[in-house]
Amino acid sequence: MAAKKQADRVVYIYVVGDSVHIGHLHDLQQARALGDYLIMSVIADKGITDYKRRPVILFKERLELDANPRCVDEVVRLDGVGPTENRKKLDVDILVHGDF
């Protein structure tokens, strides 16, 4: 958290993270390039099943898989479908969604 407060631009991205592939890593790297600190939310199972099929990989495992790329500074849980609540809680300068 201390690094986040010192960061000039905080970038926020949210992902399902199910069936992680190289495209996800590229999206994270490009999001990180937009700022100084990258926060990634992983959507919890309930949030996913509200708009599409049940995830293949359990939330706890997706959270661990998605937390490992070096370009991500912080990983948080996202309980809903959209980022609105987390954006209110976090001091975010740039919101990233979808493919680049």
Z-matrix of the N, CA and C atoms (Angstrom, degrees):
N
C 1 1.459
C 2 1.527 1 112.29
N 3 1.314 2 118.56 1 -34.30
C 4 1.458 3 120.36 2 -179.42
C 5 1.523 4 110.58 3 -61.26
N 6 1.327 5 116.64 4 -41.43
C 7 1.468 6 120.21 5 178.96
C 8 1.518 7 110.79 6 -62.82
N 9 1.331 8 117.08 7 -36.08
C 10 1.461 9 121.13 8 179.78
C 11 1.520 10 110.58 9 -63.44
N 12 1.311 11 118.01 10 -42.20
C 13 1.458 12 121.24 11 -177.92
C 14 1.530 13 111.14 12 -66.35
N 15 1.330 14 116.67 13 -28.44
C 16 1.457 15 120.65 14 -179.75
C 17 1.526 16 111.86 15 -87.32
N 18 1.299 17 117.54 16 -13.62
C 19 1.463 18 121.45 17 -176.77
C 20 1.527 19 110.84 18 -67.95
N 21 1.323 20 115.52 19 142.17
C 22 1.465 21 120.94 20 177.54
C 23 1.527 22 111.28 21 -74.39
N 24 1.344 23 116.57 22 -47.18
C 25 1.469 24 120.74 23 -178.99
C 26 1.518 25 109.94 24 -129.41
N 27 1.324 26 115.61 25 120.57
C 28 1.456 27 121.90 26 178.40
C 29 1.527 28 108.50 27 -98.27
N 30 1.326 29 116.44 28 126.84
C 31 1.458 30 123.21 29 -179.13
C 32 1.525 31 107.71 30 -108.37
N 33 1.339 32 115.87 31 139.80
C 34 1.466 33 122.00 32 -178.91
C 35 1.527 34 109.17 33 -125.77
N 36 1.325 35 116.22 34 129.55
C 37 1.459 36 121.79 35 176.68
C 38 1.520 37 107.73 36 -133.05
N 39 1.334 38 116.58 37 144.97
C 40 1.463 39 119.20 38 176.85
C 41 1.513 40 109.61 39 -125.33
N 42 1.341 41 114.54 40 141.07
C 43 1.458 42 120.79 41 -173.61
C 44 1.520 43 110.59 42 -138.63
N 45 1.332 44 115.29 43 158.12
C 46 1.462 45 121.13 44 168.93
C 47 1.520 46 107.57 45 -79.32
N 48 1.328 47 116.38 46 -48.11
C 49 1.455 48 121.44 47 177.08
C 50 1.514 49 114.01 48 75.86
N 51 1.317 50 117.45 49 17.87
C 52 1.457 51 121.43 50 178.05
C 53 1.534 52 107.46 51 -88.91
N 54 1.297 53 117.68 52 135.34
C 55 1.468 54 121.77 53 -177.22
C 56 1.525 55 110.37 54 55.53
N 57 1.318 56 115.70 55 59.59
C 58 1.458 57 122.78 56 -177.36
C 59 1.529 58 109.91 57 -59.29
N 60 1.340 59 116.24 58 134.38
C 61 1.457 60 121.72 59 179.96
C 62 1.523 61 110.01 60 -138.81
N 63 1.309 62 116.94 61 177.50
C 64 1.459 63 122.31 62 -175.24
C 65 1.533 64 112.50 63 -61.11
N 66 1.320 65 117.12 64 -30.30
C 67 1.468 66 120.06 65 176.84
C 68 1.518 67 111.62 66 -61.31
N 69 1.340 68 117.30 67 -37.63
C 70 1.467 69 120.54 68 176.59
C 71 1.530 70 110.34 69 -62.24
N 72 1.332 71 116.10 70 -44.72
C 73 1.457 72 119.83 71 179.69
C 74 1.527 73 110.89 72 -61.84
N 75 1.317 74 117.49 73 -41.83
C 76 1.465 75 120.71 74 178.80
C 77 1.532 76 110.90 75 -63.05
N 78 1.335 77 117.00 76 -41.55
C 79 1.468 78 120.13 77 177.11
C 80 1.524 79 110.98 78 -60.63
N 81 1.320 80 116.89 79 -43.49
C 82 1.465 81 121.04 80 179.43
C 83 1.526 82 111.11 81 -63.97
N 84 1.316 83 117.07 82 -42.88
C 85 1.463 84 120.44 83 179.30
C 86 1.531 85 111.26 84 -63.31
N 87 1.333 86 116.29 85 -41.45
C 88 1.463 87 119.59 86 179.44
C 89 1.527 88 111.24 87 -68.65
N 90 1.325 89 116.90 88 -37.89
C 91 1.471 90 120.49 89 177.13
C 92 1.521 91 109.81 90 -63.55
N 93 1.322 92 116.27 91 -42.96
C 94 1.472 93 120.78 92 -179.64
C 95 1.524 94 111.00 93 -61.74
N 96 1.320 95 116.93 94 -35.41
C 97 1.464 96 121.36 95 -179.18
C 98 1.535 97 112.14 96 -66.47
N 99 1.322 98 117.74 97 -17.22
C 100 1.465 99 121.66 98 -179.70
C 101 1.523 100 113.40 99 -78.76
N 102 1.335 101 116.93 100 -14.82
C 103 1.456 102 118.60 101 -176.32
C 104 1.513 103 112.64 102 -154.37
N 105 1.339 104 114.27 103 -162.35
C 106 1.458 105 121.27 104 -174.85
C 107 1.530 106 113.15 105 -105.77
N 108 1.317 107 116.86 106 -17.36
C 109 1.466 108 121.90 107 -175.64
C 110 1.520 109 107.85 108 -147.19
N 111 1.335 110 117.55 109 124.67
C 112 1.457 111 121.49 110 -177.13
C 113 1.522 112 111.03 111 -110.36
N 114 1.333 113 114.63 112 120.70
C 115 1.463 114 121.78 113 173.86
C 116 1.525 115 106.91 114 -105.73
N 117 1.328 116 115.85 115 128.64
C 118 1.458 117 120.78 116 178.14
C 119 1.519 118 109.09 117 -118.36
N 120 1.325 119 116.25 118 130.62
C 121 1.464 120 121.33 119 172.84
C 122 1.513 121 108.31 120 -100.04
N 123 1.324 122 115.51 121 138.07
C 124 1.457 123 121.64 122 172.20
C 125 1.522 124 106.27 123 -105.79
N 126 1.333 125 116.19 124 124.80
C 127 1.462 126 121.05 125 -177.59
C 128 1.525 127 109.50 126 -71.68
N 129 1.332 128 116.55 127 127.74
C 130 1.464 129 122.40 128 179.44
C 131 1.529 130 110.26 129 -68.04
N 132 1.329 131 116.10 130 160.44
C 133 1.469 132 121.74 131 -176.60
C 134 1.522 133 112.97 132 -52.12
N 135 1.317 134 118.80 133 -44.88
C 136 1.468 135 122.27 134 -178.23
C 137 1.522 136 110.97 135 -60.99
N 138 1.314 137 117.12 136 -41.81
C 139 1.460 138 121.01 137 178.47
C 140 1.512 139 112.40 138 -61.85
N 141 1.328 140 116.56 139 -37.05
C 142 1.464 141 120.74 140 179.97
C 143 1.516 142 110.94 141 -71.02
N 144 1.326 143 116.79 142 -46.95
C 145 1.465 144 119.77 143 -175.73
C 146 1.523 145 112.04 144 -69.20
N 147 1.329 146 117.97 145 -12.99
C 148 1.462 147 120.89 146 174.93
C 149 1.523 148 111.57 147 -69.86
N 150 1.347 149 117.96 148 -22.19
C 151 1.465 150 118.97 149 -178.42
C 152 1.521 151 114.93 150 -132.15
N 153 1.324 152 119.07 151 -8.26
C 154 1.460 153 119.99 152 175.48
C 155 1.520 154 110.30 153 -156.69
N 156 1.310 155 117.22 154 -171.47
C 157 1.460 156 121.81 155 -175.91
C 158 1.532 157 112.93 156 -60.81
N 159 1.316 158 114.32 157 162.14
C 160 1.468 159 120.46 158 176.40
C 161 1.537 160 108.73 159 -64.26
N 162 1.337 161 118.52 160 138.64
C 163 1.466 162 119.98 161 -178.97
C 164 1.530 163 111.99 162 -65.88
N 165 1.320 164 115.42 163 151.31
C 166 1.459 165 121.74 164 178.01
C 167 1.528 166 110.24 165 -74.53
N 168 1.314 167 115.92 166 -41.64
C 169 1.465 168 121.78 167 -178.50
C 170 1.524 169 108.67 168 -99.78
N 171 1.320 170 117.93 169 134.00
C 172 1.465 171 122.61 170 179.95
C 173 1.528 172 111.02 171 -63.06
N 174 1.334 173 116.04 172 151.82
C 175 1.464 174 121.68 173 -176.94
C 176 1.520 175 112.40 174 -52.63
N 177 1.313 176 117.68 175 -47.83
C 178 1.469 177 121.40 176 -177.01
C 179 1.532 178 110.79 177 -58.19
N 180 1.325 179 116.51 178 -40.84
C 181 1.464 180 120.74 179 179.12
C 182 1.532 181 111.13 180 -71.70
N 183 1.350 182 117.45 181 -39.45
C 184 1.466 183 120.51 182 177.98
C 185 1.512 184 110.40 183 -63.80
N 186 1.316 185 116.46 184 -39.72
C 187 1.460 186 121.45 185 179.30
C 188 1.530 187 110.31 186 -60.67
N 189 1.309 188 116.52 187 -44.42
C 190 1.459 189 120.71 188 179.76
C 191 1.525 190 111.75 189 -67.69
N 192 1.324 191 117.80 190 -43.78
C 193 1.466 192 121.57 191 178.37
C 194 1.521 193 111.40 192 -60.90
N 195 1.328 194 116.03 193 -45.75
C 196 1.462 195 120.93 194 -175.26
C 197 1.520 196 112.77 195 -74.63
N 198 1.312 197 117.98 196 -19.79
C 199 1.460 198 121.33 197 -177.72
C 200 1.526 199 112.29 198 -79.12
N 201 1.297 200 118.52 199 -11.36
C 202 1.454 201 120.88 200 -171.84
C 203 1.527 202 117.45 201 -84.78
N 204 1.332 203 121.06 202 -23.39
C 205 1.468 204 117.56 203 178.99
C 206 1.529 205 111.55 204 -59.18
N 207 1.318 206 116.15 205 138.78
C 208 1.466 207 121.30 206 -177.31
C 209 1.524 208 113.33 207 -65.11
N 210 1.317 209 116.83 208 -21.33
C 211 1.458 210 119.66 209 -176.75
C 212 1.532 211 112.44 210 -78.52
N 213 1.333 212 118.31 211 -13.04
C 214 1.463 213 122.21 212 -178.94
C 215 1.527 214 109.43 213 -92.72
N 216 1.332 215 116.35 214 127.28
C 217 1.462 216 120.84 215 -179.72
C 218 1.526 217 113.04 216 -92.00
N 219 1.337 218 116.18 217 -29.80
C 220 1.466 219 120.10 218 -176.17
C 221 1.526 220 108.98 219 -152.38
N 222 1.326 221 116.48 220 139.88
C 223 1.458 222 121.56 221 178.00
C 224 1.521 223 108.36 222 -121.63
N 225 1.333 224 115.92 223 130.97
C 226 1.459 225 121.47 224 179.32
C 227 1.521 226 110.04 225 -129.71
N 228 1.300 227 116.26 226 161.90
C 229 1.468 228 123.13 227 179.28
C 230 1.526 229 109.76 228 -84.75
N 231 1.320 230 115.85 229 140.77
C 232 1.463 231 121.82 230 173.81
C 233 1.516 232 107.47 231 -119.96
N 234 1.331 233 116.90 232 113.94
C 235 1.464 234 121.12 233 -175.48
C 236 1.515 235 113.33 234 -84.12
N 237 1.299 236 118.82 235 -27.69
C 238 1.461 237 121.25 236 -179.92
C 239 1.505 238 111.34 237 -96.53
N 240 1.318 239 115.47 238 -165.68
C 241 1.456 240 121.31 239 179.13
C 242 1.531 241 110.57 240 -89.05
N 243 1.314 242 117.22 241 -38.90
C 244 1.461 243 121.37 242 -177.08
C 245 1.519 244 112.54 243 -105.68
N 246 1.325 245 116.47 244 169.36
C 247 1.462 246 121.91 245 -173.39
C 248 1.529 247 115.93 246 -87.80
N 249 1.323 248 118.99 247 2.09
C 250 1.459 249 121.65 248 -169.88
C 251 1.532 250 113.68 249 -54.27
N 252 1.335 251 117.79 250 -50.39
C 253 1.475 252 120.11 251 -177.52
C 254 1.523 253 111.66 252 -63.10
N 255 1.333 254 117.04 253 -45.77
C 256 1.462 255 119.41 254 -179.88
C 257 1.525 256 111.74 255 -65.47
N 258 1.323 257 117.13 256 -37.10
C 259 1.472 258 119.85 257 178.14
C 260 1.517 259 110.91 258 -62.78
N 261 1.332 260 117.21 259 -34.68
C 262 1.460 261 120.46 260 177.67
C 263 1.523 262 111.25 261 -66.53
N 264 1.341 263 116.54 262 -36.70
C 265 1.465 264 121.53 263 -177.62
C 266 1.527 265 112.89 264 -78.19
N 267 1.325 266 116.33 265 -31.62
C 268 1.463 267 121.83 266 -174.28
C 269 1.524 268 109.79 267 -103.87
N 270 1.293 269 116.86 268 149.02
C 271 1.463 270 121.87 269 179.07
C 272 1.529 271 108.16 270 -87.86
N 273 1.348 272 116.40 271 84.48
C 274 1.459 273 122.81 272 -172.69
C 275 1.523 274 110.64 273 -104.17
N 276 1.327 275 115.68 274 133.84
C 277 1.455 276 121.23 275 177.34
C 278 1.529 277 112.22 276 -96.33
N 279 1.332 278 117.06 277 -36.26
C 280 1.456 279 121.98 278 -175.00
C 281 1.532 280 109.18 279 -131.08
N 282 1.327 281 116.78 280 128.34
C 283 1.466 282 122.83 281 176.30
C 284 1.528 283 108.04 282 -104.42
N 285 1.330 284 116.77 283 128.61
C 286 1.457 285 121.87 284 178.30
C 287 1.515 286 108.13 285 -113.60
N 288 1.345 287 115.67 286 133.50
C 289 1.454 288 120.89 287 177.47
C 290 1.525 289 109.21 288 -144.54
N 291 1.313 290 117.35 289 132.92
C 292 1.451 291 121.36 290 175.62
C 293 1.513 292 113.70 291 81.93
N 294 1.319 293 114.27 292 -172.96
C 295 1.459 294 121.75 293 -178.21
C 296 1.517 295 111.05 294 -74.48
N 297 1.310 296 114.93 295 153.24
C 298 1.461 297 121.74 296 177.40
C 299 1.499 298 110.11 297 -87.73
